[in-house]
Amino acid sequence: MKLWTLTEGNKEFINETGSITKFANRFFIVGMKPRYEFKELLTQCYLIGYKSLPLVALTGFIMGLVLTMQLRPSLIVYGVESQLPEMVGISIVREVGPVITALIFAGKIGSSIGAELGSMKVTEQIDAMEVSGINPFKFLVATRIISTTLMLPILTVLADAIALFGSYIGVNINSVTSFSLFFTQVFQGLDLNDLLPAVIKTFFFGFAVGVVGCYKGFNSNKGTKGVGIAANSAVVLSSVLIFIIDLLAVQIADLMGLNY
Amino acid sequence: MGTIESTAGSSEDKSTVIVVEHLYKKFGDNVVLDDFNLKVFTQENVVVLGKSGSGKSVLVKCIVGLMKPDSGRVYVLGEDIATLKEDELDLLRTKLGFLFQSNALYDSMTVRENLEFPVRRHWEGMEQAEIDSKITEALENVGLEDTIDMLPSELSGGMAKRIALARAMILKPEIIFYDEPTAGLDPVTAREINALILKMKRKYHTSSIIITHDMECVKHTADRVLLLLEGKCYMEGTYKDLEQSTDKKIKQFFELES
């Protein structure tokens, strides 16, 4: 009895995985060679990073507020309500902040990159760039991948800070805690081992969002329908990758003794 | 196969700018190019005529390296396209211009930015005044100086085609590829585009490959015509040769036109 057969779906999955790996590899080979597209890189950092700030700030604030309000009753039951700032701080910095911010980022930026490049592909703008001697991989792809890789960690740190502020507001809905006492308690519960792995993994989240968005857009076809598919699949695949990277990151941090 | 002897003139004594040898390309089971051969000589307008889906666009895309042929060789300005590294290919492409059927203007950029983009990239360090004069010259060539600050979405089909031509010509290429330059245009605008193709050849001494199924375009622009049928060069000659042919497959192009 055959335990496993190579169906069309399996083949497609293997092909897709190989193609994305090849695409990411091309980024290191082609994208890292001069000439460097500094102007386009700065433009993309502005569009990808700065323009995402309001959304990330809003979701960060709500994330901190809601987490605090939902944790509070359980902590009261166990009589450890005073530990609320530490617990919220650790949850936000280690896991909730990076993952939620990355997912929001994948939704906003992954889809936008997929749709933009997909639309350029189907209207032959990428071909036009290539045939005029401008390497579209360097100009369009490398700049976007570097921008997402650099901007997501910054956005995550900002989202963490705003989430902690939201948590402070949440704590003060039911009790009165001073700003300095709240943040002293938060930072007492945190050390570098909490912050560092969490920030490092966001570089990988950003890289995944950039690579997947660019790959889907760059290989888009089938006209406007293809553009929609590129945008949609960029979000779905990068979200799945974020969870896989998170799973790997927590295992590695555990092996290195950073989770204690 | 009804091959017609070439009466294109004494082209053999001119230097070749494009040589295509035994080109073969298929998509699945559909053979698009089957042992296709082509030579383009300097300052010559070669029209590749064929029905929709006959592989004309695939041919030019193979020549400029946008598609890889399954077998065969393509030499452009003496360089074997298949052996060039990415950077070398980019450098070669600065000597080529390409007018896309869809125009392929960068839709997020204005006309000025569309024209400025290749200039800034390839002629680094050029003064802004000089860049402006290049843009003005390109727009004057196509008679659309007033559109400089417009977006591609604000242009009509004919205007967009002319701006795309201005962009293709701005680096003063040695060879220019026209992919269906008159497709979807009204007869008056199509005639203007044909006149522009000839003007560009006269002014900048370019060699061209023009892909079309529009017989008016063939009549006005072709020095030599190749008829692409079932992946092969079915005939080669001048427009007159085509017109005088009694071959059914050739005559149908004129019948459809009339």
Chai-1 contact restraints between the chains, C-beta under 6 A:
chainA,res_idxA,chainB,res_idxB,connection_type,confidence,min_distance_angstrom,max_distance_angstrom,comment,restraint_id
A,T123,B,S102,contact,1.0,0.0,6.0,A-B,restraint_1
A,E124,B,F100,contact,1.0,0.0,6.0,A-B,restraint_2
A,E124,B,S102,contact,1.0,0.0,6.0,A-B,restraint_3
A,E124,B,A104,contact,1.0,0.0,6.0,A-B,restraint_4
A,Q125,B,A104,contact,1.0,0.0,6.0,A-B,restraint_5
A,Q125,B,Y106,contact,1.0,0.0,6.0,A-B,restraint_6
A,D127,B,L66,contact,1.0,0.0,6.0,A-B,restraint_7
A,A128,B,F100,contact,1.0,0.0,6.0,A-B,restraint_8
A,A128,B,A104,contact,1.0,0.0,6.0,A-B,restraint_9
A,V131,B,V64,contact,1.0,0.0,6.0,A-B,restraint_10
A,V131,B,R93,contact,1.0,0.0,6.0,A-B,restraint_11
A,V131,B,F98,contact,1.0,0.0,6.0,A-B,restraint_12
A,S132,B,P118,contact,1.0,0.0,6.0,A-B,restraint_13
A,G133,B,D90,contact,1.0,0.0,6.0,A-B,restraint_14
A,G133,B,R93,contact,1.0,0.0,6.0,A-B,restraint_15
A,G133,B,T94,contact,1.0,0.0,6.0,A-B,restraint_16
A,I134,B,R121,contact,1.0,0.0,6.0,A-B,restraint_17
A,N135,B,D90,contact,1.0,0.0,6.0,A-B,restraint_18
